[in-house]
Amino acid sequence: MAQPVRFQAAVQQLIRHTPDVVTLQLYASRRLPRFIPGQFVHLTVDDFDPASFWPESRVFSVANAVADRRSVQLTISRQGDYTGRIIDGLEQGDSVWCKGPYGDFVVDGSHGYNRAVLVAGGTGITPFGAFLDTALSTGKLPVEEATLYYGAQTEELLIYRAVADACADSVPGFRVRYFSDVAPPTRGNAIQHGRLDIAAILAEQSDIPGTAFFLSGPKPMIDAFRAHLLSQAIRPSQVLVDAWE
Amino acid sequence: MQIEVKDHLDALRAEILEKVREFHAAKASEECAFRPSIDQVHYAGRVHDEDELTTLVDSSLDFWLTAGRFNEEFEMGLAEFLDIENVLTVNSGSSANLVAFSSLTSPKLLDRRIRPGDEVITLAAGFPTTVNPIIQNDAVPVFVDVQLGSYIPRIEDIEAAIGPKTRAIMMAHTMGVPFELTELRELCDRHKLWLVEDNCDALGSKYDGRHTGSFGDFATSSFYPAHHITMGEGGAVVTDSDELARIARSFRDWGRDCYCGAGENNTCGIRFNQQFGTLPYGYDHKYVYSHIGYNLKITDMQAAVGCAQLRKLPGFIETRKRNHRRLHGGLERHADKLILHEAPAKSDPSWFGYVITVRDDSPVSRPELLKKLEAAKIETRNLFCGNLLRHPAYEDLNHRVVGSLTNTDMITSNTFFIGVYPGLTDPMIDHILATFDEALA
């Protein structure tokens, strides 16, 4: 993990997917450390004086590769009052403070497995967004094979579908499966009706001992999926979760 | 904070800093012209202006004390200068060497770690704290000789020293002269050896167009006043590897696993949700120790001075080169008596000093020459410890020597250096050269 820094960033673009989900395109006022896909930042919308303590903030996975060392993309869903302040209060051109990079939810071979199953529920896609962005730009995966299982309530909330489709089309070894509670398939890779089902996902895997399972999404989903995997004799080291307190 | 209070504090701060500038200007106006043989010509020293003073006071008004905004700015600035990813400040160059080497013993590196009894190739002609971390971690130093003139080893001698137990090469770019880094990096890659560059004397030097300190797995810097930039006491560990940076941060910060900065909590987001060894599940990550570490951090006041110095670094480097060129030009006429300072073809040194070895057949010995220089108020220094193995502390050292240390012994008896630091003026250099002419006539 690179040395984290605190940085001010301008909101270059704010995309409102629904009243409760936004994507922020931030542009940092300084060159940033190297981000690894899967890492996160703390973001505050409160006043911050760099000569004082860090104020209240929330943690968000970075959804792009930060290849230019300035642009940071975050997708944020309403979880409570603070995320509500971010979603309702921020406008294009506003300034925020962030600090990062943090975290080691990194999809690569360092965990000792050649295959990766990526399970993303809703805005849990964001750490994989950075992974997809990097794979798309490099044309290769950091593991031999990776399959993304991406579920959301509606087709419109499969926010990173375009980049996932592009990866599936051009990056060898990458596959994607979509799930939506309500929407029928309309374009690109087919969308399966229904919720993510960890038992079904596990049943599809041909090389379970060589596979790492990366889980990202709502806490109840992560807890339930992790418990199921461990109950099926999957080793704890094979199950990596993107979870914060 | 209320806007009116903040505005008032900002205005007070600006007023204080203006007074500091005034103070500096008044003090600077007292400086008088150089008087040969009366005023001291130092071999090194801090060179600063009002920027250092105001930045220092600015940080003191923050009263953050531990590493804070200035430290962050300094680390990022130095990383950008070196074109490297990670810079960690520490309280000295010697601490930087200790952190860098200790990090290579981390169990997190699995079979790549350096273990007790493993061998590390290094130099006896240099500063002891390049070698000490090897000894302190129970590894075995293997010494090779250096060349007179450049004071760096030959690649062939390093290669000849590689044995089955060799795990690393750790040595200094002595007096700013880069050892042959492209070739040495290739050698290390071929033999799967760690490379640690002690870059304390060489900040700003280049080899093959790249900064020294950017070739090694680790590199180190010193910011003691004698060095290229200063923060009083201070140093830095430099690495392009995020993995090594995290380990180094742990060794620097008490050995703890947590990487939160000063005044921070739970930046990982899972402070109370992890399992470590046999500790109770969820044991506070702030107090989980993955290494037997130290506390070698700096204060934000030190970093503030470093920030101002870093802004001056490119100018400092050019002045050092210019002073070195002037001294070299003036001393060339004594090349029959002195071995003059030189560097490898592909190098562009940011010189630490001008190193001179008195030839064995010179009519004037080193002690005689030094006596005349010191009498003319020209400071001289030995090439640090000369042959380290001849010092009392190292008499019983478990070590190996490959080849002979003939030149290292020659350095012990015949070598010294004078300054090239940016505080030297043309009249001072004229005085130095005139004194040499007189002493060697």
Chai-1 contact restraints between the chains, C-beta under 6 A:
chainA,res_idxA,chainB,res_idxB,connection_type,confidence,min_distance_angstrom,max_distance_angstrom,comment,restraint_id
A,M1,B,D242,contact,1.0,0.0,6.0,A-B,restraint_1
A,M1,B,R246,contact,1.0,0.0,6.0,A-B,restraint_2
A,A2,B,E85,contact,1.0,0.0,6.0,A-B,restraint_3
A,A2,B,N86,contact,1.0,0.0,6.0,A-B,restraint_4
A,A2,B,D242,contact,1.0,0.0,6.0,A-B,restraint_5
A,Q3,B,N86,contact,1.0,0.0,6.0,A-B,restraint_6
A,V5,B,E72,contact,1.0,0.0,6.0,A-B,restraint_7
A,R34,B,E85,contact,1.0,0.0,6.0,A-B,restraint_8
A,P50,B,R69,contact,1.0,0.0,6.0,A-B,restraint_9
A,A51,B,D62,contact,1.0,0.0,6.0,A-B,restraint_10
A,A51,B,W64,contact,1.0,0.0,6.0,A-B,restraint_11
A,A51,B,R69,contact,1.0,0.0,6.0,A-B,restraint_12
A,F53,B,G263,contact,1.0,0.0,6.0,A-B,restraint_13
A,V59,B,G269,contact,1.0,0.0,6.0,A-B,restraint_14
A,Y102,B,T267,contact,1.0,0.0,6.0,A-B,restraint_15
A,W244,B,G269,contact,1.0,0.0,6.0,A-B,restraint_16
A,E245,B,G269,contact,1.0,0.0,6.0,A-B,restraint_17
